[in-house]
Amino acid sequence: MGVSYGRSKLIDITFQVYARPIHPDWFTVRRHRRVSHSAWDADLRIIEGGHAIVWSAGSSRLTEVLCGLETPLPDRGLLLREPVRVERSATLRQGASVEYQTCFDAERLDGEVFRHLCNELSLDAGKGLFHRFSPQNRLSPSPVSFIRIDARPNGLSVQTFHTFPDDHSIVRTQSLFELLDADQS
């Protein structure tokens, strides 16, 4: 169910948001962390080709998935599906009490800058959820995925970084899952 070294081609990556949970059996999971607060909880996963975040607050469920073609997903509950070729931002509301904001982009870097960025992400590994995939080419950097998590009483802020050595590219996402009613925190 995944590519052999954990990365699709950048051109095949899509960013998707669902108004429901997506079961982890859909993914090849490499790392997982559960983050909870009294008003919400979240499961964050590094998967083949990207990440999956399932956020729950009361009866509201949102799932954010960044993945490639090797991970076909259902259409039921789909709110947003965009290729990750250009910078994009979106705001979605689920009922009166939940707001989701995101922005994502892909950037191609000079080879030296790309290697430096990979090293920096490796140094930050202890500050979040991190996975180093096996490289396709022993002379190129390993693909890495890093999720920085900032849990707050009224929601969750997440930054992700995924490197694509074949393209000398990085995909960055920033998302905010937020309860709008302060009384729920």
C-alpha positions in Angstrom: 0.0 0.0 0.0 2.9 2.4 -0.1 5.9 3.3 -2.3 9.1 1.5 -1.4 10.8 4.6 0.1 7.9 6.5 1.6 7.5 9.2 -1.0 5.3 9.7 -4.1 6.4 12.2 -6.8 5.6 15.7 -5.6 3.3 16.1 -8.6 1.0 13.3 -7.3 0.5 14.7 -3.8 -2.9 16.0 -2.8 -4.2 17.8 0.3 -7.6 16.6 1.4 -10.0 17.6 4.2 -13.0 15.5 5.3 -15.9 16.2 7.7 -15.5 12.7 9.2 -12.8 10.5 10.6 -10.8 8.4 8.1 -9.8 5.0 9.6 -6.0 4.5 10.0 -6.3 1.2 8.0 -6.4 3.4 4.9 -2.8 4.4 5.6 0.7 2.9 6.0 1.4 4.6 9.3 5.1 5.3 10.3 4.6 7.4 13.4 1.6 8.2 15.6 0.8 10.5 18.5 -2.5 11.2 20.3 -3.0 14.6 21.8 -5.9 15.3 24.1 -7.5 18.2 25.9 -10.7 18.3 27.9 -12.7 19.8 24.9 -11.0 18.0 22.0 -8.6 15.2 21.0 -6.5 14.5 17.9 -4.6 11.6 16.3 -1.6 12.7 14.3 0.1 10.3 12.0 3.0 10.4 9.6 2.1 8.1 6.7 3.6 7.1 3.4 3.9 10.2 1.4 2.6 12.7 4.0 0.4 12.9 7.1 -3.1 12.3 8.5 -4.7 14.3 11.3 -8.0 13.3 12.8 -9.4 16.0 15.1 -12.5 15.5 17.3 -14.5 17.9 19.4 -17.9 16.8 20.7 -19.8 15.5 17.6 -17.5 17.4 15.2 -14.8 15.4 13.3 -12.3 16.8 10.8 -9.6 14.8 9.0 -6.7 16.4 7.1 -4.7 14.1 4.8 -1.7 14.9 2.7 -0.8 11.9 0.5 0.0 10.5 -2.9 -1.7 8.3 -5.4 -0.6 5.2 -3.5 -3.2 6.0 -0.9 -6.7 6.1 -2.6 -9.2 7.6 -0.2 -13.1 7.6 -0.2 -15.1 10.6 -1.4 -17.7 10.5 1.3 -17.4 13.5 3.6 -14.8 15.3 1.4 -14.8 19.0 1.9 -11.6 19.9 0.1 -9.2 18.2 -2.4 -6.4 20.2 -4.0 -3.1 19.3 -5.6 -0.1 20.6 -3.8 1.5 22.5 -6.7 0.7 26.1 -5.8 0.2 27.9 -2.5 -3.4 27.6 -1.3 -5.3 28.6 1.9 -8.8 27.7 3.0 -11.1 28.3 5.9 -13.9 25.8 6.7 -16.6 25.9 9.3 -18.3 22.9 10.8 -21.4 24.1 12.5 -21.3 27.2 14.7 -18.5 26.0 17.0 -15.6 24.7 14.9 -13.4 26.5 12.5 -10.6 25.0 10.5 -8.0 27.1 8.7 -5.1 25.9 6.6 -2.5 26.9 4.1 -0.1 24.8 2.2 2.6 25.1 -0.5 5.4 23.2 -2.2 8.7 24.8 -3.0 11.6 23.6 -5.1 15.0 24.4 -3.6 18.6 24.6 -4.6 20.4 21.3 -3.8 22.6 22.8 -1.1 19.7 24.7 0.5 17.6 21.5 0.4 20.3 19.4 2.2 20.7 22.2 4.8 16.9 22.2 5.4 16.8 18.4 5.8 19.6 18.6 8.4 17.6 21.4 10.3 14.5 19.3 10.3 16.5 16.3 11.7 17.8 18.6 14.5 14.2 19.5 15.4 13.1 15.9 15.6 12.7 15.9 19.3 10.3 18.9 19.1 7.4 17.0 17.5 6.6 13.9 15.5 9.4 12.9 13.1 10.2 10.1 10.7 13.1 9.5 8.3 12.2 7.3 5.4 14.7 5.0 3.6 16.3 6.9 0.7 15.8 5.6 -2.8 19.3 6.7 -3.7 22.0 6.2 -1.0 23.8 9.4 -2.2 20.7 11.7 -1.7 19.2 12.8 1.6 16.5 10.6 3.1 12.9 11.9 2.8 11.8 13.2 6.1 8.4 14.1 7.6 8.1 16.4 10.6 5.0 17.5 12.5 5.2 20.3 15.0 2.3 20.3 17.4 1.0 23.2 19.5 -1.9 22.1 21.7 -4.1 24.9 23.2 -7.2 24.7 25.3 -9.5 25.8 22.4 -7.8 23.9 19.6 -4.7 22.6 17.9 -2.1 24.3 15.7 -0.1 22.0 13.5 2.9 22.7 11.1 4.1 19.9 8.9 7.2 19.6 6.7 7.7 16.8 4.1 10.8 16.6 1.9 11.0 15.1 -1.6 14.7 14.5 -2.4 14.0 13.5 -6.1 12.6 17.0 -6.7 14.7 18.9 -4.1 11.3 20.1 -2.8 9.5 20.6 0.5 5.8 20.6 1.2 4.8 22.8 4.1 1.3 22.9 5.7 0.0 24.9 8.6 -3.4 24.1 10.1 -5.5 25.4 12.9 -8.4 23.3 14.4 -10.3 25.7 16.7 -13.3 25.7 19.0 -15.0 29.1 18.6 -17.0 28.9 21.8 -14.6 29.8 24.6 -16.9 28.2 27.2 -15.9 24.7 25.8 -12.3 25.2 26.7 
